[in-house]
Amino acid sequence: MTALSILDVKEFMNIFLRTDTFDSFLLLEGSITTCMTYLLDGHAKADFFSPEDAPYSLASQEPYIPFSFVRPVCFDIIKGKRTPSTFKFVFQLSSENQKRTIASINSNFSSEDISGMYLNLKYQNQQLTCTTGVSYHMFSMDKSLEHAWDDMVKLFFRKHKIAFETLS
């Protein structure tokens, strides 16, 4: 696990809400506090869609929905003159991206060993922090996957020109 401080919050929010940069992540949960608190439950409800709808296949394959489904709603809540008091988003890699990620780093772990690879965003007191994490289905002293995931998130941020500094 690593913690990163996002250095340019305004630029990050532009990337986060106005581009598809985070769209492939699955949204587990979120909250946005403005004049009230909006709670987002990312559990997919595939039965909401009919099989002919484009989002049906995505919503029926994963337990959580892609951020692309709710990004416009989040943008509508956050846009305006006033910055939210706080917000928090918990993201997870999709099953397919998790398998690809594990394979790309030649890990000793299989996708079945991992319950999730996470990215958490928290904005509070005008500070935006990102933390990473890996959850296992078993106990392991091997932290190589966690370190590789931390490095991949940093690389992802650099690729998308998101300025950060490491906190831990």
C-alpha positions, 0 to 999 in steps of 0.5 A: 500500500502506498499513499500519494498526495495529488499536487494539483487538485483542480487539474486532477478533477478536470482529468477525473471528471471530464476525461475517460481516464478512470472510466475502466475502473469499477466503482465500489462506493463513493460519497460526495459532500456538498450542501448534503452528502450523496452516497454512491453504491456501485453494485451492478444491477444488470437487470435494470438493462435489457440485453440489447442495451450497450451497458448490459454486458458490462453490468452483467459481467462484474459485481460493480459498475464501471466509473464511466456509468456514473462519471457524468452524475458525479460531474453534475454534483461537483461542478459549480463555484464551490468545491465539495467539502469532501469526497471519497471514491473506492475503485477496483480493477475489473477482473479482466484488467486484474488478470492482465496486470498480474500477468504483466508483472509475472507474479507468483499469484494467480487471479484467483488468489486476489480478491481485488486491486484497489485505488482509493481517492479521498478529498478532505481539508483541501487535500486530495490523497490516493491510496492503493491496496491489494486484497487477497483470498489467502494469507501471504507474506509476499508483498511483491504484487502490492509493490508492483501495483503501487508502481503501476498506479504511479506510472498511470498517474505519470502517463496521464500527467497527474502530479503527485508526491509519495506520502508513504 
